[in-house]
Amino acid sequence: MLRETGQLMLRCPRTGRDYSIGVEMDPASFSSLPATQMTAHCPHCGERHRWIPNEAKLKRDEVTIAHRRLT
C-alpha cells in the first residue's frame, strides 16, 4: 500500500506566496517533525526565512493534506 506524500510548503512573510522547500514526506513523518526552528531559502524574495513545523503545510497537487496545529 502506497502512502500519500506531499511537498513541505512554507509561506513567504514578505510576499504571502507559498513555496516548496524541496522536501517530500508523508503525513505521519510531517506530524513527527520536532518543534525546532529551521531556515529555508525563499525563491520569491531571495531571503532565508526562519520557520517552525507549525508554520508549514504538506501539499499534494495544490491541496493541503496535512497542517500542524499549534499546541
ROPA-204730 format. One record per residue: z, x, y of N, C-alpha, C in turn; residue in one letter; residue number from 1. Coordinates in steps of 0.02 Angstrom, whole numbers, plus 50000, padded with zeros to 5 digits. Each point is the difference from the previous one (the first is absolute). Layout:
% ROPA-204730
<titor><n_zz>Z</n_zz><n_xx>X</n_xx><n_yy>Y</n_yy><ca_zz>Z</ca_zz><ca_xx>X</ca_xx><ca_yy>Y</ca_yy><c_zz>Z</c_zz><c_xx>X</c_xx><c_yy>Y</c_yy><aa>A</aa><i>NUM</i></titor>
...
This chain:
% ROPA-204730
<titor><n_zz>50000</n_zz><n_xx>50042</n_xx><n_yy>49941</n_yy><ca_zz>50000</ca_zz><ca_xx>49958</ca_xx><ca_yy>50059</ca_yy><c_zz>50000</c_zz><c_xx>50044</c_xx><c_yy>50062</c_yy><aa>M</aa><i>1</i></titor>
<titor><n_zz>49953</n_zz><n_xx>49990</n_xx><n_yy>50045</n_yy><ca_zz>49996</ca_zz><ca_xx>50039</ca_xx><ca_yy>50061</ca_yy><c_zz>50048</c_zz><c_xx>49973</c_xx><c_yy>50052</c_yy><aa>L</aa><i>2</i></titor>
<titor><n_zz>50032</n_zz><n_xx>50046</n_xx><n_yy>50035</n_yy><ca_zz>50044</ca_zz><ca_xx>49979</ca_xx><ca_yy>50055</ca_yy><c_zz>49959</c_zz><c_xx>49992</c_xx><c_yy>50063</c_yy><aa>R</aa><i>3</i></titor>
<titor><n_zz>50018</n_zz><n_xx>49953</n_xx><n_yy>50041</n_yy><ca_zz>49968</ca_zz><ca_xx>49991</ca_xx><ca_yy>50064</ca_yy><c_zz>50024</c_zz><c_xx>50056</c_xx><c_yy>50046</c_yy><aa>E</aa><i>4</i></titor>
<titor><n_zz>49953</n_zz><n_xx>50035</n_xx><n_yy>50032</n_yy><ca_zz>50018</ca_zz><ca_xx>50053</ca_xx><ca_yy>50046</ca_yy><c_zz>49970</c_zz><c_xx>49985</c_xx><c_yy>50069</c_yy><aa>T</aa><i>5</i></titor>
<titor><n_zz>50026</n_zz><n_xx>50035</n_xx><n_yy>50049</n_yy><ca_zz>49974</ca_zz><ca_xx>49991</ca_xx><ca_yy>50067</ca_yy><c_zz>50010</c_zz><c_xx>50064</c_xx><c_yy>50040</c_yy><aa>G</aa><i>6</i></titor>
<titor><n_zz>49974</n_zz><n_xx>50000</n_xx><n_yy>50060</n_yy><ca_zz>50006</ca_zz><ca_xx>50056</ca_xx><ca_yy>50046</ca_yy><c_zz>50062</c_zz><c_xx>49992</c_xx><c_yy>50043</c_yy><aa>Q</aa><i>7</i></titor>
<titor><n_zz>50036</n_zz><n_xx>50055</n_xx><n_yy>50010</n_yy><ca_zz>50058</ca_zz><ca_xx>50001</ca_xx><ca_yy>50043</ca_yy><c_zz>49975</c_zz><c_xx>50000</c_xx><c_yy>50072</c_yy><aa>L</aa><i>8</i></titor>
<titor><n_zz>50018</n_zz><n_xx>49949</n_xx><n_yy>50038</n_yy><ca_zz>49975</ca_zz><ca_xx>49990</ca_xx><ca_yy>50068</ca_yy><c_zz>50057</c_zz><c_xx>50003</c_xx><c_yy>50051</c_yy><aa>M</aa><i>9</i></titor>
<titor><n_zz>49984</n_zz><n_xx>50029</n_xx><n_yy>50057</n_yy><ca_zz>50046</ca_zz><ca_xx>50002</ca_xx><ca_yy>50057</ca_yy><c_zz>49965</c_zz><c_xx>49969</c_xx><c_yy>50060</c_yy><aa>L</aa><i>10</i></titor>
<titor><n_zz>50039</n_zz><n_xx>49986</n_xx><n_yy>50052</n_yy><ca_zz>49971</ca_zz><ca_xx>49973</ca_xx><ca_yy>50062</ca_yy><c_zz>50012</c_zz><c_xx>50051</c_xx><c_yy>50056</c_yy><aa>R</aa><i>11</i></titor>
<titor><n_zz>49947</n_zz><n_xx>50016</n_xx><n_yy>50035</n_yy><ca_zz>50004</ca_zz><ca_xx>50046</ca_xx><ca_yy>50057</ca_yy><c_zz>50040</c_zz><c_xx>49967</c_xx><c_yy>50056</c_yy><aa>C</aa><i>12</i></titor>
<titor><n_zz>50054</n_zz><n_xx>50032</n_xx><n_yy>50024</n_yy><ca_zz>50039</ca_zz><ca_xx>49970</ca_xx><ca_yy>50054</ca_yy><c_zz>49963</c_zz><c_xx>50000</c_xx><c_yy>50067</c_yy><aa>P</aa><i>13</i></titor>
<titor><n_zz>49950</n_zz><n_xx>50042</n_xx><n_yy>50008</n_yy><ca_zz>49962</ca_zz><ca_xx>50003</ca_xx><ca_yy>50063</ca_yy><c_zz>49945</c_zz><c_xx>49947</c_xx><c_yy>50002</c_yy><aa>R</aa><i>14</i></titor>
<titor><n_zz>49962</n_zz><n_xx>49994</n_xx><n_yy>49944</n_yy><ca_zz>49942</ca_zz><ca_xx>49955</ca_xx><ca_yy>50001</ca_yy><c_zz>50013</c_zz><c_xx>49934</c_xx><c_yy>49965</c_yy><aa>T</aa><i>15</i></titor>
<titor><n_zz>50052</n_zz><n_xx>49996</n_xx><n_yy>49958</n_yy><ca_zz>50015</ca_zz><ca_xx>49939</ca_xx><ca_yy>49962</ca_yy><c_zz>49954</c_zz><c_xx>49991</c_xx><c_yy>49941</c_yy><aa>G</aa><i>16</i></titor>
<titor><n_zz>49959</n_zz><n_xx>50050</n_xx><n_yy>49984</n_yy><ca_zz>49953</ca_zz><ca_xx>49995</ca_xx><ca_yy>49944</ca_yy><c_zz>50029</c_zz><c_xx>50030</c_xx><c_yy>49936</c_yy><aa>R</aa><i>17</i></titor>
<titor><n_zz>49987</n_zz><n_xx>49967</n_xx><n_yy>49944</n_yy><ca_zz>50022</ca_zz><ca_xx>50025</ca_xx><ca_yy>49935</ca_yy><c_zz>49956</c_zz><c_xx>50058</c_xx><c_yy>49977</c_yy><aa>D</aa><i>18</i></titor>
<titor><n_zz>50031</n_zz><n_xx>50046</n_xx><n_yy>49961</n_yy><ca_zz>49962</ca_zz><ca_xx>50055</ca_xx><ca_yy>49971</ca_yy><c_zz>50032</c_zz><c_xx>50021</c_xx><c_yy>49934</c_yy><aa>Y</aa><i>19</i></titor>
<titor><n_zz>49958</n_zz><n_xx>50025</n_xx><n_yy>49956</n_yy><ca_zz>50022</ca_zz><ca_xx>50024</ca_xx><ca_yy>49935</ca_yy><c_zz>50020</c_zz><c_xx>50073</c_xx><c_yy>50006</c_yy><aa>S</aa><i>20</i></titor>
<titor><n_zz>50052</n_zz><n_xx>50019</n_xx><n_yy>49964</n_yy><ca_zz>50018</ca_zz><ca_xx>50071</ca_xx><ca_yy>49999</ca_yy><c_zz>49971</c_zz><c_xx>50034</c_xx><c_yy>49938</c_yy><aa>I</aa><i>21</i></titor>
<titor><n_zz>49958</n_zz><n_xx>49965</n_xx><n_yy>49963</n_yy><ca_zz>49965</ca_zz><ca_xx>50030</ca_xx><ca_yy>49943</ca_yy><c_zz>50041</c_zz><c_xx>50001</c_xx><c_yy>49936</c_yy><aa>G</aa><i>22</i></titor>
<titor><n_zz>50050</n_zz><n_xx>49958</n_xx><n_yy>49996</n_yy><ca_zz>50042</ca_zz><ca_xx>49997</ca_xx><ca_yy>49940</ca_yy><c_zz>49991</c_zz><c_xx>49932</c_xx><c_yy>49968</c_yy><aa>V</aa><i>23</i></titor>
<titor><n_zz>49984</n_zz><n_xx>50000</n_xx><n_yy>49935</n_yy><ca_zz>49993</ca_zz><ca_xx>49938</ca_xx><ca_yy>49962</ca_yy><c_zz>50058</c_zz><c_xx>49995</c_xx><c_yy>49951</c_yy><aa>E</aa><i>24</i></titor>
<titor><n_zz>50030</n_zz><n_xx>49941</n_xx><n_yy>49996</n_yy><ca_zz>50056</ca_zz><ca_xx>49991</ca_xx><ca_yy>49953</ca_yy><c_zz>50008</c_zz><c_xx>49927</c_xx><c_yy>49981</c_yy><aa>M</aa><i>25</i></titor>
<titor><n_zz>50040</n_zz><n_xx>49987</n_xx><n_yy>49950</n_yy><ca_zz>50014</ca_zz><ca_xx>49932</ca_xx><ca_yy>49979</ca_yy><c_zz>50062</c_zz><c_xx>49975</c_xx><c_yy>50036</c_yy><aa>D</aa><i>26</i></titor>
<titor><n_zz>50010</n_zz><n_xx>49934</n_xx><n_yy>50002</n_yy><ca_zz>50058</ca_zz><ca_xx>49972</ca_xx><ca_yy>50036</ca_yy><c_zz>50068</c_zz><c_xx>50026</c_xx><c_yy>49977</c_yy><aa>P</aa><i>27</i></titor>
<titor><n_zz>50008</n_zz><n_xx>50013</n_xx><n_yy>49935</n_yy><ca_zz>50064</ca_zz><ca_xx>50026</ca_xx><ca_yy>49975</ca_yy><c_zz>50015</c_zz><c_xx>50069</c_xx><c_yy>50029</c_yy><aa>A</aa><i>28</i></titor>
<titor><n_zz>49950</n_zz><n_xx>50043</n_xx><n_yy>50002</n_yy><ca_zz>50009</ca_zz><ca_xx>50066</ca_xx><ca_yy>50029</ca_yy><c_zz>50013</c_zz><c_xx>49995</c_xx><c_yy>50075</c_yy><aa>S</aa><i>29</i></titor>
<titor><n_zz>49964</n_zz><n_xx>49955</n_xx><n_yy>50033</n_yy><ca_zz>50010</ca_zz><ca_xx>49989</ca_xx><ca_yy>50072</ca_yy><c_zz>50071</c_zz><c_xx>49978</c_xx><c_yy>50014</c_yy><aa>F</aa><i>30</i></titor>
<titor><n_zz>50027</n_zz><n_xx>49955</n_xx><n_yy>49960</n_yy><ca_zz>50068</ca_zz><ca_xx>49975</ca_xx><ca_yy>50009</ca_yy><c_zz>50052</c_zz><c_xx>50053</c_xx><c_yy>49990</c_yy><aa>S</aa><i>31</i></titor>
<titor><n_zz>49984</n_zz><n_xx>50051</n_xx><n_yy>49960</n_yy><ca_zz>50049</ca_zz><ca_xx>50052</ca_xx><ca_yy>49985</ca_yy><c_zz>49995</c_zz><c_xx>50061</c_xx><c_yy>50046</c_yy><aa>S</aa><i>32</i></titor>
<titor><n_zz>49957</n_zz><n_xx>49997</n_xx><n_yy>50051</n_yy><ca_zz>49997</ca_zz><ca_xx>50056</ca_xx><ca_yy>50047</ca_yy><c_zz>50069</c_zz><c_xx>50008</c_xx><c_yy>50034</c_yy><aa>L</aa><i>33</i></titor>
<titor><n_zz>50024</n_zz><n_xx>50061</n_xx><n_yy>50007</n_yy><ca_zz>50065</ca_zz><ca_xx>50010</ca_xx><ca_yy>50032</ca_yy><c_zz>49996</c_zz><c_xx>49983</c_xx><c_yy>50075</c_yy><aa>P</aa><i>34</i></titor>
<titor><n_zz>50054</n_zz><n_xx>49978</n_xx><n_yy>50028</n_yy><ca_zz>50003</ca_zz><ca_xx>49982</ca_xx><ca_yy>50071</ca_yy><c_zz>50007</c_zz><c_xx>50063</c_xx><c_yy>50042</c_yy><aa>A</aa><i>35</i></titor>
<titor><n_zz>49948</n_zz><n_xx>50042</n_xx><n_yy>49997</n_yy><ca_zz>49999</ca_zz><ca_xx>50064</ca_xx><ca_yy>50034</ca_yy><c_zz>49946</c_zz><c_xx>49999</c_xx><c_yy>50053</c_yy><aa>T</aa><i>36</i></titor>
<titor><n_zz>50014</n_zz><n_xx>50030</n_xx><n_yy>50057</n_yy><ca_zz>49949</ca_zz><ca_xx>50004</ca_xx><ca_yy>50053</ca_yy><c_zz>49947</c_zz><c_xx>50051</c_xx><c_yy>49981</c_yy><aa>Q</aa><i>37</i></titor>
<titor><n_zz>49937</n_zz><n_xx>49981</n_xx><n_yy>50009</n_yy><ca_zz>49943</ca_zz><ca_xx>50043</ca_xx><ca_yy>49985</ca_yy><c_zz>49953</c_zz><c_xx>49999</c_xx><c_yy>50060</c_yy><aa>M</aa><i>38</i></titor>
<titor><n_zz>49948</n_zz><n_xx>50041</n_xx><n_yy>49998</n_yy><ca_zz>49950</ca_zz><ca_xx>49999</ca_xx><ca_yy>50053</ca_yy><c_zz>49930</c_zz><c_xx>49994</c_xx><c_yy>49969</c_yy><aa>T</aa><i>39</i></titor>
<titor><n_zz>49954</n_zz><n_xx>49972</n_xx><n_yy>50039</n_yy><ca_zz>49931</ca_zz><ca_xx>49993</ca_xx><ca_yy>49978</ca_yy><c_zz>49954</c_zz><c_xx>50007</c_xx><c_yy>50060</c_yy><aa>A</aa><i>40</i></titor>
<titor><n_zz>49942</n_zz><n_xx>50030</n_xx><n_yy>49988</n_yy><ca_zz>49950</ca_zz><ca_xx>50007</ca_xx><ca_yy>50053</ca_yy><c_zz>49964</c_zz><c_xx>49934</c_xx><c_yy>50009</c_yy><aa>H</aa><i>41</i></titor>
<titor><n_zz>49992</n_zz><n_xx>49979</n_xx><n_yy>50063</n_yy><ca_zz>49966</ca_zz><ca_xx>49937</ca_xx><ca_yy>50015</ca_yy><c_zz>49928</c_zz><c_xx>50013</c_xx><c_yy>50021</c_yy><aa>C</aa><i>42</i></titor>
<titor><n_zz>49952</n_zz><n_xx>49970</n_xx><n_yy>49966</n_yy><ca_zz>49930</ca_zz><ca_xx>50010</ca_xx><ca_yy>50019</ca_yy><c_zz>49980</c_zz><c_xx>49963</c_xx><c_yy>50064</c_yy><aa>P</aa><i>43</i></titor>
<titor><n_zz>50041</n_zz><n_xx>49953</n_xx><n_yy>50022</n_yy><ca_zz>49983</ca_zz><ca_xx>49961</ca_xx><ca_yy>50060</ca_yy><c_zz>50017</c_zz><c_xx>50035</c_xx><c_yy>50065</c_yy><aa>H</aa><i>44</i></titor>
<titor><n_zz>50059</n_zz><n_xx>50031</n_xx><n_yy>50003</n_yy><ca_zz>50020</ca_zz><ca_xx>50033</ca_xx><ca_yy>50062</ca_yy><c_zz>50005</c_zz><c_xx>50076</c_xx><c_yy>49993</c_yy><aa>C</aa><i>45</i></titor>
<titor><n_zz>49996</n_zz><n_xx>50025</n_xx><n_yy>49938</n_yy><ca_zz>50001</ca_zz><ca_xx>50072</ca_xx><ca_yy>49988</ca_yy><c_zz>50069</c_zz><c_xx>50031</c_xx><c_yy>49997</c_yy><aa>G</aa><i>46</i></titor>
<titor><n_zz>50053</n_zz><n_xx>49961</n_xx><n_yy>50008</n_yy><ca_zz>50068</ca_zz><ca_xx>50026</ca_xx><ca_yy>49998</ca_yy><c_zz>50030</c_zz><c_xx>49994</c_xx><c_yy>49931</c_yy><aa>E</aa><i>47</i></titor>
<titor><n_zz>50057</n_zz><n_xx>50034</n_xx><n_yy>49990</n_yy><ca_zz>50040</ca_zz><ca_xx>49993</ca_xx><ca_yy>49939</ca_yy><c_zz>50055</c_zz><c_xx>49951</c_xx><c_yy>50017</c_yy><aa>R</aa><i>48</i></titor>
<titor><n_zz>50006</n_zz><n_xx>49947</n_xx><n_yy>49960</n_yy><ca_zz>50052</ca_zz><ca_xx>49950</ca_xx><ca_yy>50011</ca_yy><c_zz>50054</c_zz><c_xx>50006</c_xx><c_yy>49947</c_yy><aa>H</aa><i>49</i></titor>
<titor><n_zz>50062</n_zz><n_xx>49992</n_xx><n_yy>50021</n_yy><ca_zz>50056</ca_zz><ca_xx>49996</ca_xx><ca_yy>49953</ca_yy><c_zz>50003</c_zz><c_xx>49929</c_xx><c_yy>49973</c_yy><aa>R</aa><i>50</i></titor>
<titor><n_zz>50017</n_zz><n_xx>49994</n_xx><n_yy>49936</n_yy><ca_zz>50005</ca_zz><ca_xx>49934</ca_xx><ca_yy>49970</ca_yy><c_zz>50050</c_zz><c_xx>50001</c_xx><c_yy>49943</c_yy><aa>W</aa><i>51</i></titor>
<titor><n_zz>50025</n_zz><n_xx>49941</n_xx><n_yy>49983</n_yy><ca_zz>50043</ca_zz><ca_xx>49991</ca_xx><ca_yy>49942</ca_yy><c_zz>49966</c_zz><c_xx>49947</c_xx><c_yy>49956</c_yy><aa>I</aa><i>52</i></titor>
<titor><n_zz>50013</n_zz><n_xx>49999</n_xx><n_yy>49936</n_yy><ca_zz>49967</ca_zz><ca_xx>49953</ca_xx><ca_yy>49955</ca_yy><c_zz>50005</c_zz><c_xx>49927</c_xx><c_yy>50022</c_yy><aa>P</aa><i>53</i></titor>
<titor><n_zz>50053</n_zz><n_xx>49980</n_xx><n_yy>50034</n_yy><ca_zz>50006</ca_zz><ca_xx>49930</ca_xx><ca_yy>50022</ca_yy><c_zz>49949</c_zz><c_xx>49982</c_xx><c_yy>50054</c_yy><aa>N</aa><i>54</i></titor>
<titor><n_zz>49966</n_zz><n_xx>50049</n_xx><n_yy>50029</n_yy><ca_zz>49948</ca_zz><ca_xx>49988</ca_xx><ca_yy>50049</ca_yy><c_zz>49931</c_zz><c_xx>49998</c_xx><c_yy>49970</c_yy><aa>E</aa><i>55</i></titor>
<titor><n_zz>49995</n_zz><n_xx>50014</n_xx><n_yy>49936</n_yy><ca_zz>49935</ca_zz><ca_xx>50005</ca_xx><ca_yy>49966</ca_yy><c_zz>49984</c_zz><c_xx>49935</c_xx><c_yy>49963</c_yy><aa>A</aa><i>56</i></titor>
<titor><n_zz>49936</n_zz><n_xx>49994</n_xx><n_yy>49982</n_yy><ca_zz>49975</ca_zz><ca_xx>49945</ca_xx><ca_yy>49959</ca_yy><c_zz>49957</c_zz><c_xx>50029</c_xx><c_yy>49945</c_yy><aa>K</aa><i>57</i></titor>
<titor><n_zz>49994</n_zz><n_xx>49963</n_xx><n_yy>49947</n_yy><ca_zz>49956</ca_zz><ca_xx>50018</ca_xx><ca_yy>49946</ca_yy><c_zz>49943</c_zz><c_xx>49950</c_xx><c_yy>50000</c_yy><aa>L</aa><i>58</i></titor>
<titor><n_zz>49939</n_zz><n_xx>50022</n_xx><n_yy>50012</n_yy><ca_zz>49943</ca_zz><ca_xx>49954</ca_xx><ca_yy>50005</ca_yy><c_zz>49946</c_zz><c_xx>50017</c_xx><c_yy>49951</c_yy><aa>K</aa><i>59</i></titor>
<titor><n_zz>49966</n_zz><n_xx>49947</n_xx><n_yy>49977</n_yy><ca_zz>49941</ca_zz><ca_xx>50007</ca_xx><ca_yy>49957</ca_yy><c_zz>49948</c_zz><c_xx>49951</c_xx><c_yy>50025</c_yy><aa>R</aa><i>60</i></titor>
<titor><n_zz>49941</n_zz><n_xx>50024</n_xx><n_yy>50015</n_yy><ca_zz>49946</ca_zz><ca_xx>49958</ca_xx><ca_yy>50025</ca_yy><c_zz>50022</c_zz><c_xx>49958</c_xx><c_yy>50060</c_yy><aa>D</aa><i>61</i></titor>
<titor><n_zz>50034</n_zz><n_xx>50033</n_xx><n_yy>50048</n_yy><ca_zz>50023</ca_zz><ca_xx>49969</ca_xx><ca_yy>50062</ca_yy><c_zz>50055</c_zz><c_xx>49948</c_xx><c_yy>49990</c_yy><aa>E</aa><i>62</i></titor>
<titor><n_zz>50028</n_zz><n_xx>49994</n_xx><n_yy>49941</n_yy><ca_zz>50053</ca_zz><ca_xx>49952</ca_xx><ca_yy>49986</ca_yy><c_zz>50065</c_zz><c_xx>50038</c_xx><c_yy>49986</c_yy><aa>V</aa><i>63</i></titor>
<titor><n_zz>50054</n_zz><n_xx>49981</n_xx><n_yy>50033</n_yy><ca_zz>50064</ca_zz><ca_xx>50033</ca_xx><ca_yy>49987</ca_yy><c_zz>50026</c_zz><c_xx>49977</c_xx><c_yy>49933</c_yy><aa>T</aa><i>64</i></titor>
<titor><n_zz>50013</n_zz><n_xx>50049</n_xx><n_yy>49955</n_yy><ca_zz>50027</ca_zz><ca_xx>49983</ca_xx><ca_yy>49934</ca_yy><c_zz>50074</c_zz><c_xx>50017</c_xx><c_yy>49994</c_yy><aa>I</aa><i>65</i></titor>
<titor><n_zz>50027</n_zz><n_xx>50037</n_xx><n_yy>50048</n_yy><ca_zz>50072</ca_zz><ca_xx>50015</ca_xx><ca_yy>50000</ca_yy><c_zz>50020</c_zz><c_xx>50021</c_xx><c_yy>50070</c_yy><aa>A</aa><i>66</i></titor>
<titor><n_zz>50059</n_zz><n_xx>49978</n_xx><n_yy>50020</n_yy><ca_zz>50028</ca_zz><ca_xx>50018</ca_xx><ca_yy>50064</ca_yy><c_zz>50075</c_zz><c_xx>50005</c_xx><c_yy>49989</c_yy><aa>H</aa><i>67</i></titor>
<titor><n_zz>50029</n_zz><n_xx>50056</n_xx><n_yy>50020</n_yy><ca_zz>50072</ca_zz><ca_xx>50008</ca_xx><ca_yy>49990</ca_yy><c_zz>50038</c_zz><c_xx>49964</c_xx><c_yy>50055</c_yy><aa>R</aa><i>68</i></titor>
<titor><n_zz>50057</n_zz><n_xx>49975</n_xx><n_yy>49983</n_yy><ca_zz>50044</ca_zz><ca_xx>49964</ca_xx><ca_yy>50047</ca_yy><c_zz>50053</c_zz><c_xx>50048</c_xx><c_yy>50025</c_yy><aa>R</aa><i>69</i></titor>
<titor><n_zz>50018</n_zz><n_xx>49993</n_xx><n_yy>50063</n_yy><ca_zz>50057</ca_zz><ca_xx>50039</ca_xx><ca_yy>50026</ca_yy><c_zz>50064</c_zz><c_xx>49975</c_xx><c_yy>49968</c_yy><aa>L</aa><i>70</i></titor>
<titor><n_zz>50042</n_zz><n_xx>50046</n_xx><n_yy>49980</n_yy><ca_zz>50064</ca_zz><ca_xx>49980</ca_xx><ca_yy>49969</ca_yy><c_zz>50058</c_zz><c_xx>50026</c_xx><c_yy>50040</c_yy><aa>T</aa><i>71</i></titor>
